[in-house]
Amino acid sequence: MNYTIRKAVKADAADILRLVKELATYEKAPDAVEVTLEEVEADGFGPNAIYSAFVAIMEPEHDRQSSDRGEIVGMALYYTKYSTWKGKAIYLDDIVVNEKYRRYGIGAKLFEEVVKVGKEIGVRKIDWQVLDWNEAAIQFYKKYNTQFSNEWVNCTLYKEQIDAVK
């Protein structure tokens, strides 16, 4: 199974959104995705891009001279952030690999590309979240000697709560 990992480009936005929706279904929240294709394009590839991504592309099985671009089967979406204690950091929002293509090392290669970016820009940490019931993901991250936190509580304000703040 041959695949390549590359930086995402605007033409990949629909596939990124498709994978986000696949992840939402996997995480038992299929109706939770509110972001639109236009937002994915503008927020990742517009003049004020706030995230970056890598995509995994399966090479077409047929004639390699073909103009087929191959199927995007995975992605890693991340952005830089700042820690008042540690300085420059990366937040890895999602790694998604289409279910059919899991267990081929694609997730590891996507993860390692984000780690490479972290090294290149000199971050002191990379943060992400994993659902406590997602044992496959937890085992995957343990391979990297991940530090799992038991002391931090996730907090969120959604649009409704944000709008209510005066």
RABELGI-V858241 format. One record per pair of residues at least 12 apart in sequence whose C-alpha atoms are under 10 Angstrom apart, sorted by the first residue. I is the first residue (numbers start at 1). GAP is how many residues later the second one is. D is the distance in Angstrom with one decimal. If there is no record, write none. Layout:
i->I gap->GAP d->D
i->I gap->GAP d->D
This chain:
i->1 gap->57 d->7.6
i->1 gap->58 d->8.1
i->1 gap->59 d->9.8
i->1 gap->60 d->8.8
i->1 gap->100 d->9.2
i->1 gap->103 d->7.9
i->2 gap->55 d->8.5
i->2 gap->56 d->6.0
i->2 gap->57 d->5.7
i->2 gap->58 d->8.5
i->2 gap->59 d->8.6
i->2 gap->102 d->9.6
i->3 gap->53 d->6.5
i->3 gap->54 d->5.3
i->3 gap->55 d->4.3
i->3 gap->56 d->5.4
i->3 gap->57 d->9.0
i->3 gap->67 d->8.8
i->3 gap->68 d->9.3
i->3 gap->69 d->9.3
i->3 gap->70 d->9.1
i->3 gap->101 d->9.7
i->3 gap->103 d->8.1
i->4 gap->51 d->8.2
i->4 gap->52 d->5.6
i->4 gap->53 d->5.3
i->4 gap->54 d->6.7
i->4 gap->55 d->7.3
i->4 gap->66 d->9.6
i->4 gap->68 d->9.5
i->4 gap->102 d->8.9
i->4 gap->105 d->9.3
i->4 gap->106 d->9.9
i->5 gap->49 d->6.6
i->5 gap->50 d->5.6
i->5 gap->51 d->4.5
i->5 gap->52 d->6.4
i->5 gap->53 d->9.1
i->5 gap->67 d->9.6
i->5 gap->69 d->8.9
i->5 gap->70 d->8.7
i->5 gap->101 d->8.4
i->5 gap->104 d->7.4
i->5 gap->105 d->7.0
i->5 gap->108 d->8.2
i->6 gap->47 d->8.7
i->6 gap->48 d->5.5
i->6 gap->49 d->5.6
i->6 gap->50 d->6.8
i->6 gap->51 d->8.1
i->6 gap->69 d->9.5
i->6 gap->104 d->9.0
i->6 gap->107 d->8.8
i->7 gap->45 d->7.9
i->7 gap->46 d->6.1
i->7 gap->47 d->4.4
i->7 gap->48 d->6.3
i->7 gap->49 d->9.0
i->7 gap->68 d->9.5
i->7 gap->69 d->9.6
i->7 gap->106 d->9.2
i->8 gap->36 d->8.9
i->8 gap->37 d->8.9
i->8 gap->44 d->7.3
i->8 gap->45 d->5.3
i->8 gap->46 d->5.0
i->8 gap->47 d->5.6
i->8 gap->48 d->9.1
i->8 gap->67 d->8.4
i->8 gap->68 d->9.2
i->8 gap->69 d->9.2
i->9 gap->32 d->9.0
i->9 gap->35 d->8.4
i->9 gap->36 d->6.9
i->9 gap->43 d->9.2
i->9 gap->44 d->8.4
i->9 gap->45 d->8.8
i->9 gap->46 d->9.0
i->10 gap->30 d->8.7
i->10 gap->31 d->5.9
i->10 gap->32 d->8.6
i->10 gap->34 d->7.6
i->10 gap->35 d->5.6
i->10 gap->36 d->8.4
i->11 gap->30 d->8.4
i->11 gap->34 d->9.4
i->12 gap->28 d->9.7
i->12 gap->29 d->8.7
i->12 gap->33 d->9.9
i->12 gap->41 d->9.7
i->12 gap->42 d->9.7
i->12 gap->43 d->8.1
i->12 gap->60 d->8.0
i->12 gap->63 d->9.9
i->13 gap->23 d->9.9
i->13 gap->24 d->6.7
i->13 gap->25 d->8.6
i->13 gap->26 d->9.3
i->13 gap->27 d->6.1
i->13 gap->28 d->5.7
i->13 gap->29 d->9.4
i->13 gap->31 d->8.2
i->13 gap->32 d->8.7
i->13 gap->40 d->9.9
i->14 gap->22 d->9.4
i->14 gap->23 d->6.2
i->14 gap->24 d->9.2
i->14 gap->26 d->8.1
i->14 gap->27 d->8.4
i->15 gap->22 d->9.5
i->15 gap->40 d->9.1
i->15 gap->56 d->8.9
i->15 gap->57 d->6.5
i->15 gap->58 d->8.3
i->15 gap->59 d->8.8
i->15 gap->60 d->8.9
i->16 gap->21 d->9.0
i->16 gap->24 d->8.0
i->16 gap->25 d->9.6
i->16 gap->37 d->8.7
i->16 gap->38 d->9.5
i->16 gap->39 d->8.1
i->16 gap->56 d->8.3
i->16 gap->57 d->9.3
i->16 gap->58 d->8.1
i->16 gap->59 d->6.8
i->16 gap->60 d->9.0
i->16 gap->61 d->8.7
i->16 gap->80 d->9.1
i->17 gap->16 d->9.1
i->17 gap->18 d->8.2
i->17 gap->19 d->7.9
i->17 gap->20 d->6.7
i->17 gap->22 d->9.9
i->17 gap->23 d->7.2
i->17 gap->24 d->9.6
i->17 gap->58 d->10.0
i->18 gap->19 d->9.5
i->18 gap->54 d->9.8
i->18 gap->55 d->9.8
i->18 gap->80 d->9.8
i->19 gap->53 d->8.9
i->19 gap->54 d->7.8
i->19 gap->55 d->7.0
i->19 gap->56 d->7.5
i->19 gap->57 d->10.0
i->19 gap->75 d->9.8
i->19 gap->76 d->9.3
i->19 gap->77 d->6.4
i->19 gap->78 d->7.5
i->19 gap->79 d->7.1
i->20 gap->13 d->7.7
i->20 gap->15 d->9.6
i->20 gap->54 d->9.8
i->20 gap->55 d->9.0
i->20 gap->57 d->9.8
i->20 gap->74 d->8.1
i->20 gap->75 d->9.1
i->20 gap->76 d->7.3
i->20 gap->77 d->9.8
i->21 gap->12 d->6.6
i->21 gap->13 d->9.7
i->21 gap->14 d->9.9
i->21 gap->75 d->9.9
i->22 gap->74 d->8.2
i->22 gap->75 d->9.0
i->22 gap->76 d->7.5
i->22 gap->77 d->8.8
i->23 gap->71 d->8.7
i->23 gap->72 d->8.9
i->23 gap->73 d->6.5
i->23 gap->74 d->8.5
i->23 gap->75 d->8.5
i->23 gap->76 d->9.5
i->26 gap->73 d->9.2
i->26 gap->108 d->9.9
i->27 gap->104 d->8.3
i->27 gap->106 d->9.6
i->27 gap->107 d->8.6
i->44 gap->33 d->9.3
i->44 gap->34 d->9.9
i->44 gap->35 d->9.7
i->49 gap->30 d->9.7
i->50 gap->28 d->9.0
i->50 gap->29 d->6.7
i->50 gap->30 d->8.4
i->51 gap->26 d->6.9
i->51 gap->27 d->5.7
i->51 gap->28 d->4.7
i->51 gap->29 d->7.7
i->51 gap->40 d->9.6
i->51 gap->41 d->9.8
i->51 gap->42 d->9.4
i->52 gap->24 d->8.4
i->52 gap->25 d->5.9
i->52 gap->26 d->5.5
i->52 gap->27 d->6.0
i->52 gap->28 d->8.9
i->52 gap->40 d->9.8
i->52 gap->62 d->9.5
i->53 gap->22 d->6.7
i->53 gap->23 d->5.4
i->53 gap->24 d->4.3
i->53 gap->25 d->6.1
i->53 gap->26 d->8.4
i->53 gap->39 d->9.5
i->53 gap->40 d->9.8
i->53 gap->41 d->9.4
i->53 gap->42 d->9.5
i->53 gap->57 d->9.3
i->53 gap->60 d->9.6
i->53 gap->61 d->8.5
i->54 gap->20 d->8.3
i->54 gap->21 d->5.4
i->54 gap->22 d->5.3
i->54 gap->23 d->6.7
i->54 gap->24 d->8.8
i->54 gap->41 d->9.3
i->54 gap->55 d->9.8
i->54 gap->56 d->6.7
i->54 gap->57 d->9.2
i->54 gap->59 d->7.6
i->54 gap->60 d->8.0
i->55 gap->16 d->10.0
i->55 gap->17 d->6.5
i->55 gap->18 d->7.6
i->55 gap->19 d->5.6
i->55 gap->20 d->4.2
i->55 gap->21 d->6.6
i->55 gap->22 d->8.8
i->55 gap->40 d->9.6
i->55 gap->41 d->9.5
i->55 gap->42 d->9.5
i->55 gap->51 d->9.7
i->55 gap->55 d->7.5
i->56 gap->14 d->9.6
i->56 gap->15 d->8.3
i->56 gap->16 d->5.6
i->56 gap->17 d->5.7
i->56 gap->18 d->4.8
i->56 gap->19 d->6.0
i->56 gap->20 d->8.7
i->56 gap->40 d->9.7
i->56 gap->41 d->8.2
i->56 gap->42 d->10.0
i->56 gap->50 d->7.0
i->56 gap->51 d->8.7
i->56 gap->53 d->8.6
i->56 gap->54 d->7.3
i->57 gap->12 d->8.1
i->57 gap->13 d->5.9
i->57 gap->14 d->5.4
i->57 gap->15 d->4.4
i->57 gap->16 d->5.9
i->57 gap->17 d->7.2
i->57 gap->18 d->9.1
i->57 gap->49 d->9.5
i->58 gap->12 d->5.4
i->58 gap->13 d->5.3
i->58 gap->14 d->6.4
i->58 gap->15 d->6.7
i->58 gap->16 d->9.2
i->58 gap->43 d->9.2
i->58 gap->48 d->9.9
i->59 gap->12 d->7.2
i->59 gap->13 d->9.2
i->72 gap->25 d->9.2
i->72 gap->26 d->8.8
i->73 gap->23 d->8.2
i->73 gap->24 d->5.8
i->73 gap->25 d->5.3
i->73 gap->26 d->8.7
i->73 gap->27 d->8.6
i->73 gap->28 d->7.0
i->73 gap->29 d->9.3
i->73 gap->33 d->8.8
i->74 gap->21 d->7.4
i->74 gap->22 d->5.3
i->74 gap->23 d->4.1
i->74 gap->24 d->6.0
i->74 gap->25 d->9.4
i->74 gap->27 d->8.4
i->74 gap->28 d->9.2
i->74 gap->32 d->7.3
i->74 gap->33 d->7.4
i->74 gap->36 d->8.0
i->75 gap->19 d->7.8
i->75 gap->20 d->5.7
i->75 gap->21 d->5.4
i->75 gap->22 d->6.6
i->75 gap->23 d->9.1
i->75 gap->31 d->9.1
i->75 gap->32 d->8.2
i->75 gap->35 d->6.8
i->75 gap->36 d->9.3
i->76 gap->16 d->7.4
i->76 gap->17 d->7.6
i->76 gap->18 d->5.6
i->76 gap->19 d->4.3
i->76 gap->20 d->6.5
i->76 gap->21 d->8.8
i->76 gap->31 d->8.3
i->76 gap->33 d->9.7
i->76 gap->34 d->5.9
i->76 gap->35 d->7.0
i->76 gap->36 d->9.9
i->76 gap->37 d->8.7
i->76 gap->38 d->7.5
i->77 gap->14 d->8.8
i->77 gap->15 d->6.2
i->77 gap->16 d->5.6
i->77 gap->17 d->5.4
i->77 gap->18 d->6.6
i->77 gap->19 d->8.9
i->77 gap->33 d->9.4
i->77 gap->34 d->9.7
i->77 gap->37 d->8.6
i->78 gap->12 d->6.7
i->78 gap->13 d->5.5
i->78 gap->14 d->4.3
i->78 gap->15 d->5.4
i->78 gap->16 d->7.2
i->78 gap->17 d->9.0
i->78 gap->36 d->7.5
i->78 gap->39 d->10.0
i->78 gap->48 d->9.6
i->78 gap->49 d->9.7
i->78 gap->50 d->9.2
i->79 gap->12 d->5.5
i->79 gap->13 d->6.7
i->79 gap->14 d->7.8
i->79 gap->35 d->9.6
i->79 gap->47 d->9.9
i->80 gap->12 d->8.8
i->80 gap->38 d->8.9
i->80 gap->41 d->9.5
i->80 gap->43 d->8.7
i->80 gap->46 d->9.0
i->81 gap->42 d->9.4
i->81 gap->44 d->10.0
i->81 gap->45 d->9.4
i->81 gap->46 d->9.6
i->82 gap->41 d->9.2
i->82 gap->42 d->9.9
i->82 gap->43 d->9.8
i->83 gap->40 d->9.9
i->83 gap->41 d->9.1
i->83 gap->42 d->8.8
i->85 gap->39 d->9.8
i->86 gap->37 d->8.4
i->86 gap->38 d->6.1
i->86 gap->39 d->7.4
i->87 gap->35 d->9.5
i->87 gap->36 d->7.3
i->87 gap->37 d->6.7
i->87 gap->38 d->8.5
i->88 gap->30 d->9.1
i->88 gap->33 d->8.4
i->88 gap->34 d->7.2
i->88 gap->35 d->4.9
i->88 gap->36 d->6.3
i->88 gap->37 d->7.6
i->88 gap->38 d->9.3
i->89 gap->29 d->7.5
i->89 gap->32 d->9.1
i->89 gap->33 d->8.2
i->89 gap->34 d->4.7
i->89 gap->35 d->5.9
i->89 gap->36 d->5.1
i->89 gap->37 d->5.7
i->89 gap->38 d->7.6
i->90 gap->24 d->8.5
i->90 gap->25 d->8.9
i->90 gap->27 d->8.9
i->90 gap->28 d->6.7
i->90 gap->31 d->9.6
i->90 gap->32 d->9.9
i->90 gap->33 d->6.9
i->90 gap->34 d->8.6
i->90 gap->35 d->6.6
i->90 gap->36 d->4.7
i->90 gap->37 d->6.3
i->90 gap->38 d->8.7
i->91 gap->23 d->9.6
i->91 gap->27 d->9.9
i->91 gap->34 d->8.7
i->91 gap->35 d->5.7
i->91 gap->36 d->4.9
i->91 gap->37 d->5.8
i->91 gap->38 d->9.2
i->92 gap->19 d->8.8
i->92 gap->22 d->7.8
i->92 gap->23 d->9.6
i->92 gap->34 d->6.9
i->92 gap->35 d->6.1
i->92 gap->36 d->5.1
i->92 gap->37 d->8.1
i->93 gap->34 d->8.5
i->93 gap->35 d->6.2
i->93 gap->36 d->7.6
i->93 gap->37 d->9.8
i->94 gap->17 d->9.7
i->94 gap->34 d->7.9
i->94 gap->35 d->8.5
i->94 gap->36 d->9.3
i->95 gap->12 d->6.8
i->95 gap->13 d->9.4
i->95 gap->15 d->7.3
i->95 gap->16 d->7.3
i->95 gap->19 d->10.0
i->95 gap->33 d->9.8
i->95 gap->42 d->9.8
i->96 gap->14 d->9.1
i->97 gap->13 d->9.3
i->107 gap->30 d->9.8
i->107 gap->33 d->8.8
i->108 gap->32 d->8.2
i->108 gap->33 d->9.2
i->108 gap->35 d->9.7
i->108 gap->36 d->9.7
i->111 gap->30 d->9.5
i->111 gap->33 d->9.9
i->112 gap->32 d->9.8
i->114 gap->12 d->8.9
i->126 gap->20 d->10.0
i->127 gap->19 d->9.8
i->127 gap->20 d->9.7
i->128 gap->20 d->10.0
i->129 gap->19 d->9.3
i->129 gap->20 d->9.9
i->129 gap->25 d->9.2
i->130 gap->18 d->9.5
